[in-house]
Amino acid sequence: MTRGDARRAPLLTAVLPAASFRALRHPAYRRWAAADTASQLGTWAQALALSWVVLQLTGSTAALGGTVALQALPILLLGPWGGAAADRLPLRRLLLGTQIAQGVLAVALALLVGLGMASIGSLLVIALMQGLVQVLDAPAHALFTQQLVPDEDLPNAAALGSVTSSTGRVVGMALAGVGLGTLGAPGLFALNAVSFAAVALVVFRVRRQDIRPLPRAAGQDATVRAGLRYVLSRRELTVLLALVLVTSSLGRNFSVMTAALVNGPLHGGSGEYAITSTAFALGALGGALVATRLRALSLRVVLAAAGLAALGQVVAAASAGLGELCAVLVLVAAACVVLDTAIGSHLVLSTPMSLRGRVLALRSLVAAAAAAGGAPLLGWLADTSGARVTMGGAGALVLVSVVWAAWRLRLHAVRASSWTGWRRELVPA
């Protein structure tokens, strides 16, 4: 890092060692990360404001659930094709297009709500359009980040991305709570539009020499089938995606499980539930900071984080009080973020550059589908079998899946004649 770069990051150097933010030594990535942070704040603020507007219009939590479902539906149906487009099309132009589209949708929300013209139908249409844009934006966003840093700094860039996401969620929703009473929902929508404009400006102004060229897929190599065929041919990738499936369905729906636990055995209310949500958010931020300290996010880190999260889930199910539950949730949330970051890093570094968009899109599809199916399943089980049994039993099943994943990965390493170094060789440092 140059002397000028060091002057630009005095706060970071005071809090974290230099190695924790080594990806920020690249000026283009530093500007991109700053713009993305602003965008994350705006996105989470808009999400809370939109939820509030839907509830005000309809008074129905079902309508709110429908809005969320419509945003997620395009990714479930079209995610792999979005990844294929990101692998084939010019990333810079694609990303500019998605930022402009999201900015236009935010402006439309601001105008509709501000002028009193919003209806539940119009809001649902905009939610669906936002989901369609995200199909292209999510893989393009991930791949563009890889163009701004070399492979050796990709794990750190992924960890810093987790910091950005966690911070954006905590701070953005807190700002929205204040902003709804001052600026109102239209003002928050307008600010989010400005944040998308900031990202588009950074993408437009980044110098060509600062963009690392990535191989573009073409012909049969650019199809969704080619990406799926590659994943199925790599044992460690199929095992990791299976782990994503189990952890996302049984070990990540804490909004459902903690609500059942607080409302049931712990005899709490909305205030206590808000406290557990805050504890989880703070743990997620802490986990993201821990991930920045790890030099290599190897398979050993993946398995350790998954096992710790599962074990914490079992312990949380037996919590005797709110304080004990919050303490465990901080640990669980931190482990979950490290797990997500490590799996994402492995999928990127273990995949040829021309296939990365499709592999990352497949991971997002698996996680979204598992979460969508797991939430109602866990809710039904909590109603029928009890919150403690459901939460603890789900955590035990996740722990079994972690043991299975460790066995399959080691067996794969033995067959590849790399028994002693399997934890390092499968993930480039």
Number of C-alpha atoms within 10 A of each C-alpha: 12 7 7 8 14 14 10 10 14 10 10 13 15 9 9 13 12 17 14 22 21 17 26 23 17 16 16 21 23 17 16 21 21 14 20 22 22 20 26 22 26 28 25 22 29 26 17 19 23 22 18 15 20 21 16 10 13 13 12 12 12 11 17 19 12 14 22 17 16 19 22 22 18 20 25 20 13 16 29 28 21 26 30 28 23 32 28 20 15 13 23 17 13 17 24 20 16 23 25 16 19 24 23 16 21 26 20 20 27 23 17 16 20 15 10 9 10 18 14 16 10 14 19 20 14 20 21 20 18 20 23 22 20 23 29 26 24 21 28 28 20 19 23 22 20 22 18 24 23 13 15 14 21 24 27 27 27 25 31 23 20 23 23 22 21 25 21 24 22 20 17 25 21 15 18 23 15 12 18 17 9 11 14 18 25 25 21 27 29 22 24 27 27 18 24 26 20 20 24 22 15 19 21 14 10 17 10 9 9 14 17 14 14 16 12 16 18 13 7 9 16 22 21 20 15 15 24 15 11 16 21 13 10 13 13 22 21 15 20 22 20 18 22 23 21 23 28 22 25 27 28 25 20 21 13 18 25 23 21 24 26 21 16 16 16 17 12 16 12 11 10 18 19 12 14 25 20 16 20 24 21 20 25 29 24 21 26 30 23 17 29 28 18 17 14 22 28 22 23 16 20 24 21 16 22 28 24 18 29 29 18 23 31 23 19 25 23 17 19 11 14 18 14 13 23 22 17 23 28 24 21 29 26 25 29 26 27 29 28 20 26 27 23 23 22 24 20 24 18 16 19 14 17 19 27 23 30 30 27 23 28 25 21 23 21 21 23 21 18 20 21 18 14 22 20 14 15 24 19 14 15 20 12 11 12 16 27 22 16 25 28 22 16 24 26 20 17 26 24 14 20 26 15 14 19 18 12 15 20 19 15 17 20 14 9 10 11 16 14 11 12 20 16 15 14 17 19 15 15
